[in-house]
């Protein structure tokens, strides 16, 4: 029988004897994810938090996306979906030329960063630093090599030529 888990305010390594006493549990790590929802719809998670922090640091969406190893298109789409779910803008384009142009956070974007940082800090204080690393965030959604091979093997059959002998000039 597994003993009841009591909440604690201190982080502890997870390595203990199995309740039956026959063996040891190998060293394991507790992982957590934090995200915001509005009306049951996903708004922003750990990856979005890192993206907003990168925008704050670099002053551009491209620099932030490169930092967390996301494509610009994925980062841009992620922000647009988050803004649509929230109903407010998180970023604002800064027009200009050269280094003066880029992306800045709106007040709502800064408040989101503060809220997620506060929540993440509470969780880390309770169970230790368990959030995803930047490498974990960057690897989400990527296909494995096997999945790429399987999806590329499913190409549609070649289309038959317009004319039976394949000469396109005779179809006139």
TACORHU-V80115 format. One record per residue. N is the residue number from 0. RES is the residue in three letters. BURIAL is 1 if it has 16 or more other C-alpha atoms within 10 Angstrom, else 0. D_LAST is the distance of its C-alpha to the last C-alpha in Angstrom with 2 decimals. Layout:
n:N res:RES burial:BURIAL d_last:D_LAST
n:N res:RES burial:BURIAL d_last:D_LAST
This chain:
n:0 res:UNK burial:0 d_last:80.90
n:1 res:UNK burial:0 d_last:79.29
n:2 res:UNK burial:0 d_last:81.67
n:3 res:UNK burial:0 d_last:80.84
n:4 res:UNK burial:0 d_last:79.23
n:5 res:UNK burial:0 d_last:81.28
n:6 res:UNK burial:0 d_last:79.72
n:7 res:UNK burial:0 d_last:80.98
n:8 res:UNK burial:0 d_last:80.76
n:9 res:UNK burial:0 d_last:80.66
n:10 res:UNK burial:0 d_last:77.85
n:11 res:UNK burial:0 d_last:78.74
n:12 res:UNK burial:0 d_last:76.98
n:13 res:UNK burial:0 d_last:75.70
n:14 res:UNK burial:0 d_last:77.48
n:15 res:UNK burial:0 d_last:79.92
n:16 res:UNK burial:0 d_last:81.26
n:17 res:UNK burial:0 d_last:79.57
n:18 res:UNK burial:0 d_last:81.70
n:19 res:UNK burial:0 d_last:82.54
n:20 res:UNK burial:0 d_last:83.97
n:21 res:UNK burial:0 d_last:82.17
n:22 res:UNK burial:0 d_last:79.99
n:23 res:UNK burial:0 d_last:78.63
n:24 res:UNK burial:0 d_last:75.47
n:25 res:UNK burial:0 d_last:73.71
n:26 res:UNK burial:0 d_last:73.44
n:27 res:UNK burial:0 d_last:70.76
n:28 res:UNK burial:0 d_last:69.52
n:29 res:UNK burial:0 d_last:69.07
n:30 res:UNK burial:0 d_last:65.81
n:31 res:UNK burial:0 d_last:65.13
n:32 res:UNK burial:0 d_last:62.28
n:33 res:UNK burial:1 d_last:62.83
n:34 res:UNK burial:0 d_last:60.39
n:35 res:UNK burial:1 d_last:60.57
n:36 res:UNK burial:0 d_last:59.23
n:37 res:UNK burial:0 d_last:59.19
n:38 res:UNK burial:0 d_last:59.18
n:39 res:UNK burial:0 d_last:58.13
n:40 res:UNK burial:0 d_last:55.10
n:41 res:UNK burial:0 d_last:55.01
n:42 res:UNK burial:1 d_last:55.59
n:43 res:UNK burial:1 d_last:56.56
n:44 res:UNK burial:1 d_last:57.84
n:45 res:UNK burial:1 d_last:59.28
n:46 res:UNK burial:1 d_last:56.04
n:47 res:UNK burial:1 d_last:55.78
n:48 res:UNK burial:1 d_last:59.44
n:49 res:UNK burial:1 d_last:58.81
n:50 res:UNK burial:1 d_last:55.81
n:51 res:UNK burial:1 d_last:57.99
n:52 res:UNK burial:1 d_last:60.76
n:53 res:UNK burial:1 d_last:58.34
n:54 res:UNK burial:1 d_last:57.22
n:55 res:UNK burial:1 d_last:60.91
n:56 res:UNK burial:0 d_last:61.59
n:57 res:UNK burial:1 d_last:58.58
n:58 res:UNK burial:1 d_last:57.74
n:59 res:UNK burial:1 d_last:54.02
n:60 res:UNK burial:1 d_last:51.69
n:61 res:UNK burial:1 d_last:50.05
n:62 res:UNK burial:1 d_last:53.48
n:63 res:UNK burial:1 d_last:54.50
n:64 res:UNK burial:1 d_last:51.33
n:65 res:UNK burial:0 d_last:51.79
n:66 res:UNK burial:1 d_last:55.43
n:67 res:UNK burial:1 d_last:54.71
n:68 res:UNK burial:1 d_last:51.58
n:69 res:UNK burial:1 d_last:49.07
n:70 res:UNK burial:0 d_last:45.73
n:71 res:UNK burial:0 d_last:45.70
n:72 res:UNK burial:0 d_last:43.05
n:73 res:UNK burial:0 d_last:45.23
n:74 res:UNK burial:1 d_last:48.34
n:75 res:UNK burial:0 d_last:46.75
n:76 res:UNK burial:0 d_last:45.41
n:77 res:UNK burial:1 d_last:48.81
n:78 res:UNK burial:1 d_last:50.63
n:79 res:UNK burial:1 d_last:48.34
n:80 res:UNK burial:0 d_last:48.89
n:81 res:UNK burial:1 d_last:52.63
n:82 res:UNK burial:1 d_last:52.79
n:83 res:UNK burial:0 d_last:50.96
n:84 res:UNK burial:1 d_last:53.38
n:85 res:UNK burial:1 d_last:56.38
n:86 res:UNK burial:0 d_last:55.27
n:87 res:UNK burial:0 d_last:56.38
n:88 res:UNK burial:1 d_last:55.20
n:89 res:UNK burial:1 d_last:56.50
n:90 res:UNK burial:1 d_last:55.22
n:91 res:UNK burial:0 d_last:54.65
n:92 res:UNK burial:0 d_last:52.58
n:93 res:UNK burial:0 d_last:54.74
n:94 res:UNK burial:0 d_last:52.91
n:95 res:UNK burial:0 d_last:53.71
n:96 res:UNK burial:0 d_last:52.93
n:97 res:UNK burial:0 d_last:53.78
n:98 res:UNK burial:0 d_last:56.50
n:99 res:UNK burial:0 d_last:57.29
n:100 res:UNK burial:0 d_last:54.11
n:101 res:UNK burial:1 d_last:53.54
n:102 res:UNK burial:1 d_last:54.38
n:103 res:UNK burial:1 d_last:57.76
n:104 res:UNK burial:1 d_last:59.11
n:105 res:UNK burial:0 d_last:60.13
n:106 res:UNK burial:0 d_last:63.48
n:107 res:UNK burial:0 d_last:61.83
n:108 res:UNK burial:1 d_last:60.35
n:109 res:UNK burial:1 d_last:63.81
n:110 res:UNK burial:0 d_last:65.39
n:111 res:UNK burial:1 d_last:62.91
n:112 res:UNK burial:1 d_last:63.85
n:113 res:UNK burial:0 d_last:67.53
n:114 res:UNK burial:0 d_last:67.23
n:115 res:UNK burial:1 d_last:65.25
n:116 res:UNK burial:0 d_last:67.60
n:117 res:UNK burial:0 d_last:70.60
n:118 res:UNK burial:0 d_last:69.27
n:119 res:UNK burial:1 d_last:68.24
n:120 res:UNK burial:0 d_last:71.71
n:121 res:UNK burial:0 d_last:73.47
n:122 res:UNK burial:1 d_last:71.57
n:123 res:UNK burial:1 d_last:72.20
n:124 res:UNK burial:0 d_last:75.89
n:125 res:UNK burial:1 d_last:76.09
n:126 res:UNK burial:1 d_last:74.26
n:127 res:UNK burial:1 d_last:73.66
n:128 res:UNK burial:1 d_last:70.56
n:129 res:UNK burial:1 d_last:67.94
n:130 res:UNK burial:1 d_last:64.84
n:131 res:UNK burial:0 d_last:61.62
n:132 res:UNK burial:0 d_last:61.49
n:133 res:UNK burial:0 d_last:58.73
n:134 res:UNK burial:0 d_last:57.21
n:135 res:UNK burial:0 d_last:57.24
n:136 res:UNK burial:1 d_last:55.50
n:137 res:UNK burial:1 d_last:52.85
n:138 res:UNK burial:0 d_last:52.10
n:139 res:UNK burial:0 d_last:51.49
n:140 res:UNK burial:0 d_last:47.96
n:141 res:UNK burial:0 d_last:46.90
n:142 res:UNK burial:0 d_last:45.36
n:143 res:UNK burial:0 d_last:47.08
n:144 res:UNK burial:0 d_last:45.47
n:145 res:UNK burial:0 d_last:45.22
n:146 res:UNK burial:0 d_last:43.45
n:147 res:UNK burial:0 d_last:40.89
n:148 res:UNK burial:0 d_last:40.25
n:149 res:UNK burial:0 d_last:39.95
n:150 res:UNK burial:0 d_last:37.55
n:151 res:UNK burial:0 d_last:35.32
n:152 res:UNK burial:0 d_last:35.32
n:153 res:UNK burial:0 d_last:33.75
n:154 res:UNK burial:0 d_last:30.26
n:155 res:UNK burial:0 d_last:27.55
n:156 res:UNK burial:0 d_last:25.81
n:157 res:UNK burial:0 d_last:22.64
n:158 res:UNK burial:0 d_last:19.43
n:159 res:UNK burial:0 d_last:17.46
n:160 res:UNK burial:0 d_last:14.21
n:161 res:UNK burial:0 d_last:11.00
n:162 res:UNK burial:0 d_last:10.53
n:163 res:UNK burial:0 d_last:13.90
n:164 res:UNK burial:0 d_last:14.27
n:165 res:UNK burial:0 d_last:13.17
n:166 res:UNK burial:0 d_last:10.62
n:167 res:UNK burial:0 d_last:8.23
n:168 res:UNK burial:0 d_last:6.30
n:169 res:UNK burial:0 d_last:5.47
n:170 res:UNK burial:0 d_last:3.82
n:171 res:UNK burial:0 d_last:0.00
